[in-house]
Amino acid sequence: MQIYLVGGAVRDQLLGLPMQDRDWVVVGATPEEMIAQGFLPVGRDFPVFLHPRTKEEYALARTERKTARGYHGFAFHAAADVTLEQDLARRDLTINSIAAQQGPTGLTVIFDPNNGRKDLADRVLRHVSDAFLEDPVRILRLARFAARFYDFSVAADTMSLMRRMVADGEVDALVPERVWQELSRGLMEVRPSRMFEVLRECGALGVLLPEVDRLWGVPQRADHHPEVDTGVHLMMVLDMAARLGAPLPVRFACLGHDLGKGTTPADVLPRHIGHEERSARLLRQVCQRLRVPVECAELAEVVAREHGNIHRSGELGAAALVRLLERCDAIRKPQRFAQVLLACECDARGRLGAQESAYPQRERLGVALSAALSVATEGIARTAQAAGRQGPEVGEAIRRARVAAVAAIL
């Protein structure tokens, strides 16, 4: 039995980055031998075991064979006679196909049959073999790695393979849960725009997210958007979200906030009247199709529908501000409203010349919300009920008190 550290743990050490998860491959062993040594079996499709003490994953060396279209169409072979080279050959990218033995002071013996270290040095994302064609998830994974290692380029022959996979319909077979998993991870990388640029270049974005793909080439008013192109603006917004350390719900809201601009009639461009409601409508379709978690979907819909009003909130009086807070459900969910405001700030600053600008709307609306929340609603409700008012009349009395409180603090 020989045990090797593989994949991202080796790659990151060679790049001088901190290791996150450590994965191990075991050569020359059987499942029975692993269990005899105290390893716990957890793999459903192929033998994977948890170390009895560290709980890290140890997988038996394996090969795989394509049996059907899509992500699940594989047959795996794991046996004691599978070599390390065979196991590394089935991996997606050369930079992820490096194995090593881990000594007390770091990596000792390095096995690199696919020249992954050279591609690390050259900052290139390259497929290991034509087996890359067999798994459409690898397109998403490569795009995600492009967002993490944003100064890496995609090898020309690898891009050609990805375009071929899209043309052959492999991307159509991806299951929604896996698409969302990879997209959400890519959104949380250092430069999320790179993921979408790679997906767009190979044609996969038009299959997976046509609502996003159609934004490129759509003009906007230059006085509001010096970058003009809606797709370019969207990429700047996503990177601003990463720069500000936004959580996933905010980054997804940024991704979907302008979808309606892709359906603006050509005769009214570069204006986009009513695009907010169209964005919210398209966003609901995307969330249903990809089975987006409720937290992300709800926040994104509020941002899509209200971001224009939030940008203009500096012009609003107390009554209009309270109505805006109510539409955003800010009084009931103030923490979510803080995320709404962060997404709107990313939108405002994701424009040429505005990256270092302040976003006073965020502070002003925060102050307004604090004032609205300070109103003692129970006392107002009791007073209104004692005067014979019921239902909507009580709600209106509370609203007037909140308007007064907001007016006073502003």
ZARO-441393 format. One record per residue (C-alpha): residue in three letters; residue number from 1; x, y, z. Coordinates in steps of 0.2 Angstrom, whole numbers. Each point is the difference from the previous one (the first is absolute). Layout:
<nodes>
NODE,ala,NUM,X,Y,Z
...
</nodes>
This chain:
<nodes>
NODE,met,1,0,0,0
NODE,gln,2,7,17,-5
NODE,ile,3,-9,17,5
NODE,tyr,4,2,16,-10
NODE,leu,5,-6,18,3
NODE,val,6,-9,5,-16
NODE,gly,7,-9,14,-9
NODE,gly,8,-3,17,7
NODE,ala,9,10,-2,16
NODE,val,10,16,-4,-10
NODE,arg,11,-4,14,-13
NODE,asp,12,-3,13,14
NODE,gln,13,16,-5,9
NODE,leu,14,10,2,-16
NODE,leu,15,-8,17,-3
NODE,gly,16,5,5,18
NODE,leu,17,-19,2,5
NODE,pro,18,-7,-7,16
NODE,met,19,-8,-18,-1
NODE,gln,20,-18,-1,2
NODE,asp,21,-6,-18,-2
NODE,arg,22,12,-15,-1
NODE,asp,23,-5,-14,-11
NODE,trp,24,10,-17,-1
NODE,val,25,1,-14,-13
NODE,val,26,5,-17,5
NODE,val,27,9,-12,-12
NODE,gly,28,1,-19,2
NODE,ala,29,-14,-2,13
NODE,thr,30,-17,-9,0
NODE,pro,31,-16,6,10
NODE,glu,32,2,-14,12
NODE,glu,33,18,5,4
NODE,met,34,-5,18,3
NODE,ile,35,-15,-5,12
NODE,ala,36,12,-12,9
NODE,gln,37,11,15,4
NODE,gly,38,-14,10,7
NODE,phe,39,-5,11,-15
NODE,leu,40,-19,3,-1
NODE,pro,41,-8,-3,-18
NODE,val,42,-10,15,-6
NODE,gly,43,0,-1,-19
NODE,arg,44,-15,-5,-9
NODE,asp,45,6,-1,-18
NODE,phe,46,18,-5,3
NODE,pro,47,10,-4,16
NODE,val,48,4,15,11
NODE,phe,49,4,-1,18
NODE,leu,50,2,12,15
NODE,his,51,16,-1,10
NODE,pro,52,-5,-7,18
NODE,arg,53,9,15,8
NODE,thr,54,1,15,-12
NODE,lys,55,-17,-4,-9
NODE,glu,56,9,5,-16
NODE,glu,57,-5,-9,-16
NODE,tyr,58,10,-14,-7
NODE,ala,59,-5,-6,-17
NODE,leu,60,6,-16,-8
NODE,ala,61,9,3,-17
NODE,arg,62,-13,-2,-14
NODE,thr,63,-3,2,-18
NODE,glu,64,-16,5,-8
NODE,arg,65,-10,-3,-17
NODE,lys,66,-13,10,-8
NODE,thr,67,-17,-10,-1
NODE,ala,68,-13,13,-4
NODE,arg,69,-2,19,-2
NODE,gly,70,1,12,14
NODE,tyr,71,8,1,17
NODE,his,72,-6,-17,7
NODE,gly,73,4,-10,-16
NODE,phe,74,16,-9,7
NODE,ala,75,6,-17,5
NODE,phe,76,14,-1,12
NODE,his,77,14,-13,3
NODE,ala,78,9,0,16
NODE,ala,79,12,-14,4
NODE,ala,80,17,-4,7
NODE,asp,81,8,0,-17
NODE,val,82,-5,17,-5
NODE,thr,83,16,11,-1
NODE,leu,84,2,18,6
NODE,glu,85,3,5,-18
NODE,gln,86,-16,-7,-5
NODE,asp,87,-9,9,14
NODE,leu,88,8,17,-4
NODE,ala,89,-4,-2,-18
NODE,arg,90,-19,0,3
NODE,arg,91,1,17,9
NODE,asp,92,-7,16,-8
NODE,leu,93,15,13,-1
NODE,thr,94,19,-3,0
NODE,ile,95,2,11,15
NODE,asn,96,-12,-11,10
NODE,ser,97,9,-16,-6
NODE,ile,98,15,1,11
NODE,ala,99,3,-12,14
NODE,ala,100,13,0,14
NODE,gln,101,5,-8,16
NODE,gln,102,-2,11,15
NODE,gly,103,15,1,12
NODE,pro,104,1,9,17
NODE,thr,105,7,16,-8
NODE,gly,106,-10,0,-16
NODE,leu,107,-1,-10,-17
NODE,thr,108,13,-12,-3
NODE,val,109,-1,-11,-16
NODE,ile,110,-11,8,-13
NODE,phe,111,-8,-10,-14
NODE,asp,112,-4,11,-15
NODE,pro,113,-3,-10,-16
NODE,asn,114,-11,13,-8
NODE,asn,115,12,15,2
NODE,gly,116,-12,9,12
NODE,arg,117,15,9,8
NODE,lys,118,5,8,-17
NODE,asp,119,-18,6,-2
NODE,leu,120,0,7,17
NODE,ala,121,16,10,-4
NODE,asp,122,-8,5,-17
NODE,arg,123,-16,5,8
NODE,val,124,-11,-11,-11
NODE,leu,125,-15,-10,2
NODE,arg,126,1,-16,-11
NODE,his,127,-9,-16,-1
NODE,val,128,9,-16,4
NODE,ser,129,-7,-11,-14
NODE,asp,130,-15,-1,-12
NODE,ala,131,-9,-9,14
NODE,phe,132,-4,18,5
NODE,leu,133,-13,-1,-14
NODE,glu,134,-10,-13,10
NODE,asp,135,-5,11,15
NODE,pro,136,-9,16,-3
NODE,val,137,2,5,18
NODE,arg,138,18,3,-4
NODE,ile,139,-4,15,-10
NODE,leu,140,-8,8,15
NODE,arg,141,15,-5,11
NODE,leu,142,12,7,-12
NODE,ala,143,-10,17,-1
NODE,arg,144,0,0,19
NODE,phe,145,19,-3,1
NODE,ala,146,2,15,-12
NODE,ala,147,-9,11,12
NODE,arg,148,11,-6,14
NODE,phe,149,17,1,-9
NODE,tyr,150,-6,15,-11
NODE,asp,151,18,3,-7
NODE,phe,152,-1,-18,-8
NODE,ser,153,-4,-2,-18
NODE,val,154,-10,-14,-8
NODE,ala,155,10,-10,-12
NODE,ala,156,-6,1,-18
NODE,asp,157,-3,-18,-2
NODE,thr,158,-9,-1,16
NODE,met,159,-12,14,-6
NODE,ser,160,-3,-10,-16
NODE,leu,161,-5,-15,10
NODE,met,162,-12,9,10
NODE,arg,163,-8,8,-15
NODE,arg,164,-1,-17,-8
NODE,met,165,-9,-6,16
NODE,val,166,-13,14,-1
NODE,ala,167,-3,-4,-18
NODE,asp,168,-2,-18,3
NODE,gly,169,-14,4,13
NODE,glu,170,10,-7,15
NODE,val,171,-4,16,10
NODE,asp,172,-18,-3,-2
NODE,ala,173,1,-16,10
NODE,leu,174,6,9,16
NODE,val,175,-11,-1,15
NODE,pro,176,-6,16,8
NODE,glu,177,7,-4,17
NODE,arg,178,18,-2,-6
NODE,val,179,-1,15,-11
NODE,trp,180,-6,11,15
NODE,gln,181,14,-8,11
NODE,glu,182,14,5,-12
NODE,leu,183,-8,17,-5
NODE,ser,184,-2,4,19
NODE,arg,185,18,-5,3
NODE,gly,186,6,10,-14
NODE,leu,187,-9,16,6
NODE,met,188,10,-1,16
NODE,glu,189,17,0,-9
NODE,val,190,12,15,-1
NODE,arg,191,-5,5,-17
NODE,pro,192,-18,-7,-4
NODE,ser,193,-1,9,-17
NODE,arg,194,14,-12,-7
NODE,met,195,-12,-15,3
NODE,phe,196,-14,8,-11
NODE,glu,197,13,6,-13
NODE,val,198,6,-18,-2
NODE,leu,199,-17,-7,-1
NODE,arg,200,-5,13,-13
NODE,glu,201,15,-3,-10
NODE,cys,202,-3,-19,-2
NODE,gly,203,-19,3,-2
NODE,ala,204,-5,-9,16
NODE,leu,205,-8,16,7
NODE,gly,206,-13,1,-14
NODE,val,207,-6,-17,5
NODE,leu,208,1,1,19
NODE,leu,209,-5,19,3
NODE,pro,210,-6,7,-17
NODE,glu,211,-8,14,11
NODE,val,212,18,6,4
NODE,asp,213,8,-4,-16
NODE,arg,214,-12,11,-10
NODE,leu,215,6,15,10
NODE,trp,216,16,3,-10
NODE,gly,217,-2,12,-14
NODE,val,218,-15,8,8
NODE,pro,219,4,19,1
NODE,gln,220,-5,11,15
NODE,arg,221,0,19,3
NODE,ala,222,18,6,0
NODE,asp,223,-5,13,13
NODE,his,224,-4,-14,12
NODE,his,225,11,-13,-6
NODE,pro,226,17,6,-8
NODE,glu,227,4,-18,-4
NODE,val,228,-16,0,-11
NODE,asp,229,-1,-19,-3
NODE,thr,230,-11,-9,13
NODE,gly,231,10,-16,0
NODE,val,232,16,10,4
NODE,his,233,-10,9,14
NODE,leu,234,-6,-16,8
NODE,met,235,18,-7,0
NODE,met,236,6,16,9
NODE,val,237,-14,-2,13
NODE,leu,238,4,-18,4
NODE,asp,239,19,5,2
NODE,met,240,-5,14,11
NODE,ala,241,-11,-12,11
NODE,ala,242,16,-11,2
NODE,arg,243,10,15,4
NODE,leu,244,-12,5,14
NODE,gly,245,0,-17,7
NODE,ala,246,-19,-3,-3
NODE,pro,247,-8,-16,5
NODE,leu,248,-7,-12,-13
NODE,pro,249,-18,7,0
NODE,val,250,6,17,-4
NODE,arg,251,11,-6,-14
NODE,phe,252,-14,-10,-8
NODE,ala,253,-11,15,2
NODE,cys,254,13,10,-10
NODE,leu,255,0,-13,-13
NODE,gly,256,-19,1,-3
NODE,his,257,-3,19,3
NODE,asp,258,0,5,-18
NODE,leu,259,-7,-15,-9
NODE,gly,260,-15,10,-7
NODE,lys,261,12,11,-10
NODE,gly,262,2,-15,-12
NODE,thr,263,-18,1,-5
NODE,thr,264,-1,19,-3
NODE,pro,265,-8,4,-17
NODE,ala,266,13,6,-12
NODE,asp,267,-10,15,-5
NODE,val,268,2,8,18
NODE,leu,269,18,-4,3
NODE,pro,270,11,6,8
NODE,arg,271,-14,4,13
NODE,his,272,-6,-15,10
NODE,ile,273,-17,5,6
NODE,gly,274,-8,-13,12
NODE,his,275,15,-11,0
NODE,glu,276,-1,-3,18
NODE,glu,277,-17,-10,0
NODE,arg,278,6,-9,-16
NODE,ser,279,16,-5,10
NODE,ala,280,-10,-6,15
NODE,arg,281,-11,-11,-12
NODE,leu,282,15,-8,-9
NODE,leu,283,9,-2,16
NODE,arg,284,-14,-11,7
NODE,gln,285,2,-11,-15
NODE,val,286,18,-2,3
NODE,cys,287,-2,-4,18
NODE,gln,288,-13,-13,-4
NODE,arg,289,10,-8,-14
NODE,leu,290,16,-1,11
NODE,arg,291,-9,-3,16
NODE,val,292,9,14,8
NODE,pro,293,-1,1,19
NODE,val,294,-14,10,7
NODE,glu,295,11,12,9
NODE,cys,296,9,5,-16
NODE,ala,297,-16,0,-11
NODE,glu,298,-9,12,12
NODE,leu,299,14,12,2
NODE,ala,300,3,0,-18
NODE,glu,301,-18,4,-5
NODE,val,302,-1,15,12
NODE,val,303,16,7,-7
NODE,ala,304,-6,-3,-18
NODE,arg,305,-16,9,3
NODE,glu,306,5,14,11
NODE,his,307,19,5,-4
NODE,gly,308,-6,14,-11
NODE,asn,309,-10,7,14
NODE,ile,310,13,-2,13
NODE,his,311,13,9,-12
NODE,arg,312,-13,15,-1
NODE,ser,313,-4,-1,19
NODE,gly,314,10,16,3
NODE,glu,315,-14,9,-8
NODE,leu,316,-14,-8,10
NODE,gly,317,-9,8,15
NODE,ala,318,-5,-9,16
NODE,ala,319,-16,-8,-6
NODE,ala,320,8,-7,-16
NODE,leu,321,14,-7,10
NODE,val,322,-11,-9,11
NODE,arg,323,-10,-7,-15
NODE,leu,324,17,-6,-7
NODE,leu,325,5,-8,17
NODE,glu,326,-17,-9,0
NODE,arg,327,2,-6,-18
NODE,cys,328,17,-7,5
NODE,asp,329,-7,-8,16
NODE,ala,330,14,9,8
NODE,ile,331,-9,3,17
NODE,arg,332,-3,-18,2
NODE,lys,333,17,-6,-7
NODE,pro,334,12,14,3
NODE,gln,335,15,-11,-2
NODE,arg,336,-5,-5,-17
NODE,phe,337,-3,18,-4
NODE,ala,338,18,3,4
NODE,gln,339,5,-12,-13
NODE,val,340,-12,8,-12
NODE,leu,341,9,16,2
NODE,leu,342,17,-8,-2
NODE,ala,343,-6,-8,-17
NODE,cys,344,-6,18,-5
NODE,glu,345,17,7,5
NODE,cys,346,9,-13,-11
NODE,asp,347,-11,5,-14
NODE,ala,348,3,19,2
NODE,arg,349,19,-3,1
NODE,gly,350,1,-13,-13
NODE,arg,351,2,14,-14
NODE,leu,352,15,8,-8
NODE,gly,353,6,14,11
NODE,ala,354,-11,-4,14
NODE,gln,355,10,-14,9
NODE,glu,356,6,11,14
NODE,ser,357,-16,10,2
NODE,ala,358,-10,1,16
NODE,tyr,359,-18,-7,0
NODE,pro,360,-10,12,12
NODE,gln,361,-16,-8,-4
NODE,arg,362,6,-15,11
NODE,glu,363,3,11,15
NODE,arg,364,-16,10,-2
NODE,leu,365,-11,-15,-2
NODE,gly,366,8,-8,15
NODE,val,367,-4,15,10
NODE,ala,368,-18,1,-6
NODE,leu,369,-2,-19,4
NODE,ser,370,7,3,18
NODE,ala,371,-13,14,2
NODE,ala,372,-14,-11,-6
NODE,leu,373,5,-14,12
NODE,ser,374,0,12,15
NODE,val,375,-18,3,-1
NODE,ala,376,-10,-9,14
NODE,thr,377,-13,-8,-10
NODE,glu,378,-8,-10,14
NODE,gly,379,-5,17,9
NODE,ile,380,-6,7,-16
NODE,ala,381,-11,-15,-4
NODE,arg,382,-8,0,18
NODE,thr,383,-4,18,-2
NODE,ala,384,-8,-2,-17
NODE,gln,385,-10,-15,6
NODE,ala,386,-6,9,15
NODE,ala,387,-6,14,-12
NODE,gly,388,-10,-14,-9
NODE,arg,389,12,-2,-15
NODE,gln,390,3,-17,-7
NODE,gly,391,11,-9,-13
NODE,pro,392,6,11,-14
NODE,glu,393,-4,16,11
NODE,val,394,12,-6,13
NODE,gly,395,13,-4,-13
NODE,glu,396,-2,18,-7
NODE,ala,397,3,7,17
NODE,ile,398,16,-9,2
NODE,arg,399,5,5,-18
NODE,arg,400,-3,19,4
NODE,ala,401,10,-2,16
NODE,arg,402,15,-8,-10
NODE,val,403,-1,14,-13
NODE,ala,404,1,13,14
NODE,ala,405,15,-9,8
NODE,val,406,9,-1,-17
NODE,ala,407,-4,19,-4
NODE,ala,408,6,5,17
NODE,ile,409,17,-9,-1
NODE,leu,410,3,5,-18
</nodes>
